[in-house]
Amino acid sequence: MRHGVKKSKLQRKASHRKALLANQACSLVTYGRITTTLAKAKALRPYVEKLITLAKRGDIHARRLVTGTIHQDKCVKRLFDEIAGLCADRQGGYCRIVKLGQRLTDSAPMAIIEIIDMPQIKAPEAPATTEATA
């Protein structure tokens, strides 16, 4: 029986699931928005919202708890310096999941997960190609 079990296992072992969520949380903190499968987005939302709540506290113990979870100093710094300030007046619900439809290759349901108050960072574009001189 699954009494009180709310998180999805994502068909992975615990260590792989922990690494997956930590990497996706770091990407979400860095870019503000990521595209992933719907199941991963639903598993990632409570994980990231707890990290943002810790970052809003701002004390050294909260910073150590987040550092032990994410393991990347750049993401931890951005979480505490930028995102905690942006979400300071919000009482919860820091992330939004938008369903996109099915992926063409395997028909997996896709979704975008984003931090609501964060301005979006555009991914670097490919350099413009010039016409060939032939």
C-alpha positions in Angstrom: 0.0 0.0 0.0 1.1 3.6 -0.7 -0.2 5.3 2.4 1.3 8.8 2.5 3.7 8.3 -0.4 3.3 11.3 -2.7 6.4 11.6 -4.8 6.9 9.9 -8.1 9.8 7.5 -8.5 10.2 8.4 -12.2 11.3 4.8 -12.9 14.8 5.4 -11.4 16.8 4.3 -8.4 17.0 6.8 -5.6 20.5 8.0 -6.4 19.7 8.6 -10.0 16.5 10.4 -9.1 18.2 12.6 -6.6 20.9 13.6 -9.2 18.2 14.2 -11.9 16.2 16.5 -9.7 19.3 18.4 -8.5 20.5 18.9 -12.1 17.1 20.0 -13.2 16.7 22.4 -10.2 20.0 24.0 -11.1 19.0 24.4 -14.7 15.7 25.9 -13.6 17.4 28.4 -11.3 19.9 29.3 -14.0 17.6 29.8 -16.9 14.3 30.5 -15.2 12.4 28.1 -17.5 13.1 24.6 -18.8 11.3 22.1 -21.1 11.0 18.6 -19.8 8.4 15.8 -19.6 5.3 16.4 -17.6 6.1 13.7 -15.0 9.6 15.2 -14.3 8.1 18.7 -14.1 5.5 17.6 -11.5 8.3 15.9 -9.5 10.5 19.0 -9.8 8.0 21.6 -8.7 7.9 20.7 -4.9 11.6 20.1 -4.9 12.4 23.6 -6.2 9.7 25.3 -4.2 11.2 24.0 -1.0 14.6 25.3 -2.1 13.2 28.7 -2.8 11.5 28.8 0.7 14.9 28.0 2.3 16.5 30.7 0.2 13.9 33.2 1.4 15.0 32.5 5.0 18.5 33.5 4.0 20.4 32.3 7.1 23.6 30.2 7.1 21.8 27.0 8.0 19.4 27.4 5.0 22.4 28.1 2.7 24.1 24.9 3.9 20.9 22.8 3.4 20.6 24.1 -0.2 24.3 23.6 -0.9 24.0 20.0 0.3 21.1 19.5 -2.2 22.3 21.3 -5.3 26.1 21.1 -5.0 26.7 23.9 -7.5 27.9 27.2 -6.0 26.8 29.3 -9.0 23.2 28.0 -8.7 23.1 28.5 -4.9 24.4 32.0 -5.2 21.8 32.9 -7.8 19.1 31.3 -5.8 19.9 33.3 -2.6 20.9 36.6 -4.3 18.3 37.0 -7.0 15.4 34.5 -6.8 14.8 34.8 -3.0 14.4 38.6 -3.5 12.0 38.3 -6.4 9.8 35.8 -4.5 10.0 37.6 -1.1 6.4 38.8 -1.1 4.9 35.5 -2.5 3.7 33.0 0.1 4.2 29.9 -2.1 3.5 28.7 -5.6 6.8 29.9 -7.0 6.7 27.6 -10.1 4.3 27.3 -13.0 3.8 24.2 -15.2 2.5 24.7 -18.7 1.6 21.6 -20.7 2.9 21.6 -24.3 1.5 18.4 -25.8 3.2 15.3 -26.9 6.8 14.8 -28.1 7.0 13.6 -31.7 9.5 10.8 -31.2 7.9 8.8 -28.4 4.6 10.7 -27.6 5.7 11.6 -24.1 3.7 14.5 -22.6 5.9 17.6 -22.5 5.7 20.6 -20.3 7.5 23.9 -19.5 8.3 24.6 -15.8 9.2 28.1 -15.0 9.7 30.4 -12.0 6.9 32.8 -12.0 8.5 36.1 -10.8 11.9 35.6 -12.6 12.7 37.5 -15.8 13.6 35.0 -18.5 17.1 34.6 -19.8 17.3 33.9 -23.5 19.5 31.0 -24.6 22.5 32.0 -26.8 21.5 32.0 -30.4 23.6 30.5 -33.2 25.7 33.0 -35.1 24.1 34.2 -38.3 25.5 32.6 -41.4 26.5 34.6 -44.4 25.6 33.7 -47.9 28.1 31.5 -49.7 30.2 33.2 -52.3 30.1 30.9 -55.2 
